[in-house]
Amino acid sequence: MSELRRILSDRKRLTLLLVLPFLCLGLYLLERMGGELLGGMDYLKTEIAAYRENVPRFAAMSAAEAEADQSESYWFDPEGGSTLRSTKRHVTGYADYLAGVRAQAKRMAASGVFGKDKNSFTYRNIQKTAKDFQALDGITVEFGGNRALETWIGFRGGDVLYLLAILMLVLAFFEDKRRGLLPLVRACPGGRRGLALSRLGILLLASFVLTLLLCLLPLVLAFFLYGGTHTLSHSVQSVEGFRTCTLHLTVGQWIGLYLLVKLLCGFLLGLLFWFVLSFLSQMQLAWLVLLGILGVEYAAWTLIAPQMAISVFRYVNLFAYVFPAETLSAYGNMNFFGWPVGTTTLLGWLLVLLILLLSAWLLFGAVRRRPLGNRDLLGRFVGLWNRAFDLLRSRFSLLAMEGYKLLILGGTVLFLLAAVWYAPKLRYFGYSFGSAEDAAYNSYAREAAGPITSDTDAYIAKARESLADYYGDAGAYEAALDRLEAELAALRDRAAAGGYTPWLTEQVRINNALGPDARSVHRWTGLVALLTILLVCAPVFSFERKAGTERLLRTTPKGRGPVLRRKYALLCFEALTIWAILYLRQWTGTLDYIGAASLDAPIQNISLLARSPLRVTLRQFLALIFALRLAGLLIAALLIAGLSAKAGSWEQAVPVGAVLLLLPAAAYYFDRSWAAYLSPLPMLTGVELLVPGGAPRGTIFLSAVWLLLAVGVTRVIHRKWVGARSAAR
Amino acid sequence: MELEIKHLTKKYGDKLALDRFSYSFHEGIYGILGANGAGKSTLMHLITDNVGRTAGEILLGGTDVLKLGDEFRKILGFMPQQQGLYEGLSCESFLAYMARLKGIGRRQLHAELDRVLSLTNLSDKRHVKIGAFSGGMKQRTLLAQAMLGEPKLLILDEPTAGLDPKERIRLRNYIRDLGQNRIVLLATHIVSDIEAIADDILLLKQGRIVRSGSPAALIAALPAGLTPLLGGVFSLDDVYLHYLGEDESVGALTERPPASGHPSDDPEARP
């Protein structure tokens, strides 16, 4: 009990544990909302209402009727679960599917290729598969709304949080080692086996609690949203994704088994981490080793295909225990020295065996290991690595060293890598849909885009001629060409009045990229950029304060001005890097999407930008937007540097920065227009400041205020860091 | 070279940490002795411009060090009391970084690193991460960085804290050699650290100099009627306790007539 109390007495740890279930439910909901915070909830509500209505309707339909029904529509959800139509198809055809598996097994066994060597793995595998599937004969599959179960199984966020929570707990076991208290603890009567036993108990208890909070809770939410508790009594094979599952269980029993397995998997993962860490003397190294192991295992789990000769590394893998649903829901055999062994069976036995072995080792072996005087093989390796790395580090320039301190010693390179990972998932454009006439109009506009000349008129005339040969209903196309002609006339008139070249552009794509439909997309990217720059730049000064090196640096000739200049150079570099990661791809993507023919148009030709006072082309306008984003990031970096200079550590700077910068930005993201005056987010979107009517009035002038504020903060830091302390008190 | 301090005063709110401190330092070793909170570290941080002064001047060759700025810092080596180090760096990388900050060129860098690592007995630990160092090793690393570039003014705040006796003797002997052609200010509350090596000792109490002079002169100036703390002859410990000791009864308990005082012959102090 006292060990549990010690672990929970850490306020940060306790807060994190309490936040985890909410985070898990939030992630599940976000996934169901297609990753769209803004408007995603409306989508989800619509989807759920339609789904709940469709389930009884499809249940009452015959297979043929269901097949003909095209009313189902799942916008964001192609892989999140099967459609009711496909479920109906699966239920109706399941008996045939089983018969097909048996027939195929017979056919393959009889064929010369597979049947000639009865001792081969392939032959044995065919026989075993047929035998295992025979056990499913007579099983009843029923139609039902399985979306709750399917989305829950497909949700991996909870599993990742589970893994992190277990890792955090195990790291708490090593706090005594990190603080150098292990010799003291071991000298106490209960500091050896008794402590190990209580830690085993805590790990088991934590696995149980985490299973409830991070696995069962999202399932309850899924059932609450989609309904379907009536399917709990159906055989598990009734769910389309369990077609190859050979376990004779109902859905409810399967869920029970899964939760039990998840609990044991959590316990095993904890034991494995504990086992590895017990051999490492340096905690920093321990982190590296753990990250390395997880990285290698994840790569093996994702990159090794089942048919590869090394597929054993895919199945007997740490992540098979992190995401056990895959093993438990699908059938698979592994080549085990020529004999096919079911992956479920093998991983099940391995789970039990490893738990027993590791528990025994930690209880009877590890406690005998003395904390001091052990052979430190890894330490020797690290020594060699440091020696080689020192050759490089000792040649670092001041700028390189500042970069090294911020990115490597401060660990912020991880946030940059996370941004690199996330950037491709960002959406760049909004979507708007129109009638057939709109589609035809867009298609004509795309083809004829460019300066409006006699060639444009000739194109329209030719398009009209070609309609004469059109067999279908050409009404929409004719109307589209009429619209286009009217548009051309209007553009010519406007250009003549405004004194610029008339230009036809594909307005829909420009609207998708810069218009109101893209607002949430730009705000979300801006929010991500703001979060990234906060996390990355927060240690720039606070790192020195936490390390206690600030005073030392100030006593050296280059420790004031030169170091400060390099810190600022680094901040600019970070802002540029984050801009490149999040926006550069968007820039090139936008240029491609809009198309070269429209890019040189004076922006007054575009209805969205007709009122803009800027006399630039669309290409230049886009460059301005992306430059404004870079400026926004630079200003944010300078402001964060101000927070960092005041804070005692990264941990202090980030929450304060989150309150001052992220909260107003989040409020603006959720359309609270007053927040535009409190956040640099409008500047980070760029679009909202430059597109007429984008952001609330006066926001553009606020950008100048943000800039002045950033410059002011920088001057204060400069005075504090470089200036003499004569006036200080 | 002369470092002259005139009426240096520092207040933290209402608390007077240093009160009109005036002294002239020339080449040699100066021990600044005082109990915790006497103002030793404040003096060090004032000289290094890590703390703003309330009043007074610090002059090097007649010019205020604040005006000299980087010119002053080029001749300065500072070892702070707090062990502020980059724990993720190896000892060599840290010292290379500090050398760069001190303007030591690439050509001299490795020779200079070898020199200070050897002086602080850290050569075999140069590639070990500072985070894995003991307190004493961290202390030696801080000392090594202070010695980089052979500064003309060396300010050492509690340099021997956490060192084992062997290392303390080694360090003391090294500092004694250093004092030949530079100013070394050594703040400590450990009397034996400076007794054998300091040319002059300043006794600080509540921000003021209560006594100063060579160890022999300070001992000789002890008032009559005191008894040596450990019997035999008077030592600097007696001076410390008499002027700075919290226990005012030390002097009152003495009954025997004073013996002529000489610095004790500390065997550890021998080279």
Interface residues (C-beta under 8 A of the other chain):
Chain A: Q282 Q284 V382 G383 N386 R387 F389 D390 R393 S394 R395 F396 S397 L398 M401 K405 I408 L409 A547 G548 T549 E550 R551 L552 L553 R554 T555 T556 P557 K558 G559 R560 G561 P562 V563 A724 R725 S726 A727 A728 R729
Chain B: K11 Y12 H45 T48 D49 N50 V51 G52 R53 T54 L66 G69 D70 R73 K74 L76 F78 P80 Q82 Q83 G84 L85 Y86 E87 G88 L89 S90 E92 S93 A96 Y97 M98 R100 L101 K102 G103 R106 L109 H110 L113 R126 H127 V128 K129 G131 A132 L142 Q145
